[in-house]
Structure formats: structure tokens, C-alpha cells
Amino acid sequence: MKLTYSGKTKDVYQLEDGHVLLKFKDDVTGEDGVFDPGANTVGLTIEGAGKSGLRMTQYFFEKLAEQQVPTHYIDADLDKVTMTVKPATVFGSGLEVICRFRAVGSFLRRYGKYCKEGRALDAFVEVTLKDDERQDPPISKDALAQLGILTRDEYDILEELTKKISELVKFEMTQKGLDLYDIKLEFGRDSEGNIMLIDEISGGNMRVYQGDKYVEPMELETILFS
């Protein structure tokens, strides 16, 4: 097992059988000690956050498998806080795909002249480049195609999968009296070039509310599995 990458919230290892092992950390993104799923830096460390994130990820990836949604997931070990996945190649240096059901976060900062905080959105999908230096700039379908990062047809697949996955997560939250405001997903290509969901689905990459109260990631896991 060889360490190939140490990320903000996970370490990545190459396994001898060709698969990849993800080791979840207790670090979460944010600024000044405050959690923020859209932040580019590690803001704080929360004991148990890695296991909490993995438990949710395992749950949602197995739900997606039932719906025949393509993902990189193979299996997970909660005791070791690891997940085994298929290898994937990312688009360019990586993309983040956000599905928004409410106007909050960076969407509100950019477009607050035209909407109030919490305004309902119709599963609005936006794509940003993973580029810390440039603060993950949003990018359009045409720009992605012209820069050779992905094709227009691939963008359409990305958007369709994003909405399907996000609606499934939103439904699961609704069953527990929760409201999914937005969720951040990542995608890559498998060995045959097919698009699949990668990374994780956890409280660390979504905003969820219970009424007017924001639900912290680890509290979210507790509610979801209660």
C-alpha cells in the first residue's frame, strides 16, 4: 500500500490489486475555526468526523448502487475509517459540482442583489474548477468544452447525474425532517472513460437545516441514523 496523495480531509493509497484506498481524516474544511463545506482550507479538526463522514458516504453510495448510479465505491471499513474504490481520472485538475436547492453561501454572495437568503432554487447545478489559488472559480459548459476539460455531452451527463444523486440525498433528508440546502459532488472517469461519482457524500460537503437551524455534520449523521 503506497501513499499517493495527502488531501485536506483524506489520504489516498494505491493498493496492489489496482484499487485505491481512501483514509478519512478528522479534519474538515472551514475558516477561523468555523466549518464551511465550500472552503478551500482545513478550518478545524473534529474528533470522529472521519468515521462520521465515512458512515454517511457508505450509506449513500450503497443507496446509489441500488439505483444503478455509477460510482467508484467498492466497500468500506468503519473500524479502520477507510473506503476501497475504483481508480478514477479527474477532469482537468478536478471539478466540483454543486447542486443548490436554496440560495446560501457563495451563490448568495454573488447573486444577493436578486434574491434573499434561503430562497428556493430548482436543483440549480453549477460547476467550479478545483483551484485554490483562484478560489475555485465557477465555469460554464462552453468554457469547459473550449478548454478541453470535458465535452458538452459529458457536461450533460454530469448535470443529469448530479440532479439524480442530489434528489436522492434530499429525499433521505426529508424523511428525517431535514432540508438539504446544497451539496457538493465530484466526478471522474473510470478505466473505460465512463463518468462516475467519486470522493464522498457526507455532512462535510452539504448544508442541511432543521427548520431555521443549521445542522452540524456530526449531528446530521446522528439524526440520519436515529
Disulfide bonds with the S-S distance in Angstrom:
none
